[in-house]
Amino acid sequence: MKQNIHHIERVIRVVLGLIIFSLVFVGPKSLWGLIGILPILTGLSGWCPPYQVLGISTCKK
């Protein structure tokens, strides 16, 4: 797995993922907040499967 997400995008993904994930505990307390785990994982790993399938990379070459 080669990284295909730029470091700034990684930070944004993790922050937004944490905000979405927090909806499980505060606010509407919906299980839909578990979707926030996906951007957290892709942000931490630096690899996004749909990017690879589509041939997209936001990393500097």
N, C-alpha and C positions, 0 to 999 in steps of 0.2 A: 504494500500500500504506500504509494508515494503521496506526499502532502500536495493537496490542490486547493487549499484555502489560505489566503493571505493572513498574516498575524492580526491585523486590525479587524478583519472580518471574523476571525476566531473569537476575539474579545467580545465583539458585538453579539455573536451567536450565543456565547455563554451567558452574557448579561440578560439578553432577551429570554433565553431558555429558563433562567432562574426566576425571572418575573412571571413567565407563564406557569412554571411549576409551582410557584407560590400560591396560585389560585386553588390548589388542592387544600391548602390550610387556611387561607384567609379569603375574604370576598365571597364569591358565590359558592365556594367549597365544592367544586365540581371535579369529577375524575377526569374531565377533559384536560385539566392542567397537566396530566401525565404526558401529554404530547410535548411538553417542555423538555423532556428528557432527551429527545432527538437532537435539538440544536446544542444542548449541553455536550452530548457525546461527540457530535461532529466537530464542535469547537475545541474540545479537549484533544481529540485525536488529530485534527488538522486534515482529515480526509472525508470527503462527501461523495457517497456512491453515485447519486444522480449527476454530479459534476463529471465524474469519470465516464459514465455512460454517454453523456452528451459532449465529451471532449473539452470541457470548460476547466480553466485553471486561473485563479486570481493571484497565484504566486508569481513573483518576479522570476523571470527566466535568465 
